[in-house]
């Protein structure tokens, strides 16, 4: 979770407009450096960092993180994350449609969630 938080705060992840998120909509204000098209570089981030900082602060203040103590391998953590993502993807209506694309692909080493590694 710390890794995701850092990547989000340093502009590597895409940023959505906080007001739109509160209304259940995504409006991308920054594609980040992992986006397949229109990928941003560190130089782009430097050019926009002061404006983006305000959005990042507002987004972070709206997040709620829930943690539980757990000792496990990285693969087990990935499988837990994939199980949560799979559950959310399979929810009806707006909940399922609102989830980020590609989480399960990234977490699955064999192309299908839940297959043994």
N, C-alpha and C positions, 0 to 999 in steps of 0.2 A: 504494500500500500504506500509505503514511503516513496518508492520509485515512481509510482503514478503521480503522487502529489508533486514531487520535484519536476517531473516532465511537464506537468500541467503549468506549474508556476514559472518555468523558464521558457515557455512559449513553444516547446517542442510539440505539444498536443494542440489540436484545434481548439478554438475558443468559440463558444456560442454566446449570443447576447443574453445577459442575465434576465432581463425583463421578459424576453420571449420564452425562456425556459420556465419562468414562473407561470406562464400561460400554457405550458405544455407544448411549445413549438420550438423548433431549432432554427436559428438563423446564425450562420457562421460569420463571425467577424474576423477570424484569423485561422487559416488552414493548418498552421503548424508546419513542422519539418518532415512529418511522416506521410503527409497527404500525397496521394499518387499523382494528382495533377495540381498545378499551381503551388508546388512545394516551396516553402520559404527557407531562406538561409539565415545564418546568424547575423549577417550584415542587414538583411531585411528587418530582423527583430530589433537591432540597434536603432534603426530609423524610426520604428514605431513603438519602442518600449514604453515611453511615458504614457501614451494613450492606452496601450494594452494593459499597463499596470493597474489602471483604474478598473477595467473589466475583470482582471484576474482577482483583485481584492474583493470585488463584489461577488464573483462566483464562489470563491473560497469561503467567504462568510456565509453563503447559502448552503454549503455542503454539510452533511452530517455523516461522520464516519463511526462505524460500530466495529469494535474489535473484541476478540476473544483470545485468550492465551492458547497457543497451539505450537507444539514442536513437531515439525515434519520436514520432509525434503521439498525442494523447489517444485518437483513434479507433482507432489501431493497438493501443494498450494495452487498450482495451475489447474489441477483437476477440480478442486473446490471452486475456484473462480469460474471454470467452465460449467460446472453444475448449476451455479447461481445464474450465470448468463443464459444457459439453456432454459431454465425455469422461467426467467423473465421474457425471453424470446417467445415462449409458447403461451404467454398470457393473451387474452382476447383484447381486441380494440386497441386503444391508444397505448396501453402499457407495452404490449409486445412490439408494436410498430415504432415505439420511441427509442428502443435500445440501439446502441452503437452497432454498426455492421462489422463483421470480421473478427469479433472476439473469439468465437468458437474455432474459426479457422486457425487463428494464431496459436491457440492453446492445444489444438489437436495435432499430434505428430503423424497420424495416419489418415487424416482427412475425415475422420468421424469421431465425434465425442464419445468417450467412454471405452474405447478400445484399449486393451492393455498395452503397456509400453515395455 
